[in-house]
Amino acid sequence: MEMEFRHASVLLNETIEALKIKPEGVYLDGTLGGGGHAYEVCKRLGDTGSFYGIDQDEAAIEAAGKRLEEFGEKVTIIRNNYCNARETLRENGVEHVDGIVLDLGVSSYQLDTIDRGFTYKYDTPLDMRMDQRQKLTARDIVNDYDEQSLYRIIRDYGEDQFAKNIAKHIVQARAEKAIETTFELNEVIKAAIPAKMRAVGGHPSKRTFQAIRIECNHELDVLKNSLQDFIDLLNPQGRLCIITFHSLEDRIVKNFFREMENPCTCPPEFPVCVCGKIPYGKVISRKPILPSQEELEGNSRSKSAKLRVFERI
């Protein structure tokens, strides 16, 4: 059964407001998904405005294409990873844009399409690739990474207090037989977490699955390596809006924005700056913008979302 590509766009109104869309502007969505943010951007564009959407997921490209059909020539959709946005836009004759959206959440479609292996709720082969053309899968990580690497991933990307024990249990279980499916991995994780702790704090696999997904898709590296390009793409007064769902992502974005606002590397005791590094712009969101109570009640997946905004000088 082919599911509809659904993804309730998190912090939609807040993001659109923060973008300060100009009807004649050029806008980029680096994580197009089902086209929720994109639709609202395109709606506000005049005849000379244009929109570029990038996604590495084939199903997303197809769904967004249908959703944005009514905007015709204004819209260009590209299948790629957002880390290649700058060169991809250049190939399309675009050097600068007036606004960029990046929503780092996994779409409801990806989580709910059973055979994609993102979810611990259904028994399916371990996959978790955002781009099906990629070789590395979740199964490879679970069965081939050494115990220390698994521990580090689950601790850092999953922020799971039982990371050490989960890694140990995975290595023990796969010595008997390869861990092939989501439910097989669920059982291993369950055995690694004390029963009284399993009773609270949601599904015991949630954090480990998140950690493996981040590793499988190199999500944090891709983010780190793309931020400077996004800043360089912006026209003066252009805005970069990034929605994160994980404290590590949020920290990367927050620290990078701070550095872009004040890149000076001179020691604090210097009376004047001699390094010559000048600010790229200013942080618009001193504190992250969070979902409203109404959104939290209507969409449980918005719970950990944070929006940060940077404006180019």
N, C-alpha and C positions, 0 to 999 in steps of 0.2 A: 504493500500500500504506500503510495507516494504522499508524504505529508506536505502540507503547505508550509513554506518557510516563514515561521512566526518568530518575531522577536520584539517584545514590547520595548521600545526605545526608552532607556533610562534617562532621567533628567532632561527630557526632551525640551520643554519650554525654557528651562534655565540655560541650556546650551544655545538654543536659537537666539535668545535674548543677548547672551554674552557675545555671540558672533557679530552683532551689529551689521546685519546684512545690507549691502548696497545693491540696488536693483541691477546696476551695470557691472557688478563685481564678478570675480572668478573665485570659485570655492572648490575645496578638495575634501572628500571624506575618505580617509585612509583605511577605514574598516567598514565598508559599505553595508554588510549584512543584508537584512531584508529591505533596506532603503528607508527606514523610518525617519532618521535625522535628515537624510537626503531629500525626502519628499517635502519636508517643511522648508528646507533651504530653497529648493527649486521653485516652490510656490511664490517665493518672495523676489524672484529674479525677473527683471524686465527683458525686453527683446534682445538686448546686447549682453546680458549676463550669461555666464557659463558655469557648468558644474562637472567635476571629474570625480568618479567613484572608483576606488580600488578595493579588491577583495581577492583572497587566494582560494576561496571556497566556490566550487562550480555551482552548487545549489544556490548560494547567495547571489551570485552573478545573474543567474536565471530569474530568481524571484525579484531582485531589484530592477532588472530590465523591464519586467512586466509592470511593476509598480510605477516606474518613472516614464513609461512609454508616452504618456500625454504631453511630456515636456519636449519631445522630439529632439531637434538638433542641439538644444542647449546642453544635453547630457552626453557625456562620454564615459563608458564603463570599461574598466581594464582588469583583466585577471592577473594579479601579481601580488607580491608581498609589499606592504607599505614601506618597508625599508628601502625599496627601489623607487619610491615616489618621485624623487627629484629627476632622475634620468628618464623615468617613464613620461613625466610631464614634458620634459625637454623634447622627447621624441614627438610629442604632440604640439610642439611649438609654443609651449608655455614656460616662461622663466620664473614668474612670480604669481602669487595668489593673494586674495584679500582675507581669506579665512580658511582654517583647517579644523576638522573634527576627527577625533580619534576616540572610539569607544572600545575599550580593551576587554569588554565582557564576551563570554561565549554565548552565542545566540541560543534561544530556546529551541530552535530547530536542531542545532547540532547536539544539544543535550538530549533532546527527545527522540532523535532519529536513532533507533535502537542499534542498528548495525554499525554506527560510527564509533561505538565503544567508549563514549565519553562518560556514561552514567553508570553508577553502581546499582541502579534500581532494576535493571533488566540483565538477564544472562546473555552475554554476547561476546564474541572474540575481542580481546584487548586491542584497540587501535588508537583512537584519540588524535589522529592527524587532522589538522585544519585544512591542509592541502593534500589531497589524495595522491598527488604525484610524488610526494616525499617518500623516501625509503624507510626511515626510522619510524617504528611504531612503539606504542606503549608496551606491547609484548616483548620487544627487544630490550627495553629498559629494565623491565621486571626480571627478565631471565638472564640478561648478559652483564648488567652493571655489577661491580663488586659491592660488598656490604657497606664499605665506607662511603662510596658514592651514593648509594641508596639512602643511607642515613643522612648525609648532607642535604640531599634533595628534599627528603621528607621533612627534615628539621627547618630548612631555610624557606622552601617554597610552600610547604604545607603548614608550617608553624605548629607542628604536632608534638606535644610533650612526650609522646611514646615513640618518637621517631627511631630511636636506637633499637627498641624491642621489635618494632614492625620490620625494620631492615633485617634483623637477625632471623625473624620468623620467615620472611620471604626467601632468604638464602637456604634455610633449612628445608622449607617445603619444596623448592625447585630442585634440590639435590635428589629428591625421590622421583619427581616428575615435573616437566615444564608447566608453568602456570599459564594457561591459555585463555581463560575467560574472565569476565568481570566478577562473576559469582565465586570462582575459585580464589581470586584475589581477595574478595570480601571475607571469605572464610579465614584466610591467613591473617588478615588485619584484625578480625574479631578476636582470634586466639591470642593476639599480641597485646590486647587492651584489657585491663582488669574489668571484671563484670560490673562492679559498682560505677565505674567511669563510663561504661557503655550505655548506662541507663540515662545519662544526662548529655546535653550538648550535641544533639542531632546524630546523624548516621556516623558510625565509627570510621567509615571509609572516606568520608567527604574530603578530609584534608589531604590524605595520601593520593587520592585521585586527582585533586587539584595540582598537587606537586608534580605528579607524573605528566600531566597535561602540559604544564608550564615547561618542563624539561623537554618533552617530546617536540614541542613547537618552538623551542628556544625563545620563549616570549620575552624574557627580561633582557636578553642580549639584543634582540631585534629592537626593543624599545630604546635601550641605551644608545645603540648605534644609529638611530634615526632622528633623535631629537634635534641635533644641530642642523641637519638638513631641513627640517621643518621650519626652524627659525629663519634660516637663510632663504627659504622660499617666500616668506611673508613680505608683502609690500609695507611701506610705512602705514601705521595704524591698523595693520592686519592683525588678526587674532588667532591664537592657537588654543583650542579647547580640548582638554584630555580628560576622559572619564576612566578612572581606575577602579578595580574591585579587590585589590590585594594590597596589604600594607607595604610590601616591597616595591610594587609598581608606584604606589603613591609617593614613597620616599624618593625614588629615582626622579620623578617628575618635579616634586617640590624642590629638591636640591638643585636640579638643573635650572629651573626657573630662577631660583635665587642667584645662581652663578651668572646667568644671562643678564640679570638686573644689575649685578655688581661684580664684574669679572676681574676687577683690580686685584693684582697679586702682591702689591707692595706691603711690606711690614707695617703694622698699625702705627708704629712710632714715626713713620715718615710724614713730614708736614704736608707734602704734596705728592700726588701720584706721578711716578716716573716710568711705570711699566707700559703706559700708553694704551692699556686695554679699556675701551669705552663701553658703556652699557649698550645692550642690544634693544632694550625696551624695559617695560615695567610689568610686575606681577599685578594682575587685576584682582585676583582672589587671595587676599592675605591668608584667610582660612579657607579650606575647601568648601565648595557649595555642596550641600547634602540634599537628598530627596525629601520632599515634603511628607508630612504625616499621611496625607491622602495617597500619595504614590506608594509609600511603604505598605499601606493597607491593601492597595490594589495589585501590587507586584512584589512578591517576597524576594525576587532576585535583585531588587534595587537596594537591599539592606546594607551592603558594604560599599555602595557606589560613592565616589567622590569626584567632583569636577574641579579642575584647576584651569585658570585662564591666564594667558600671557599676551601682552600687546607689544608689537614691534614699534620702535621709534621711527 
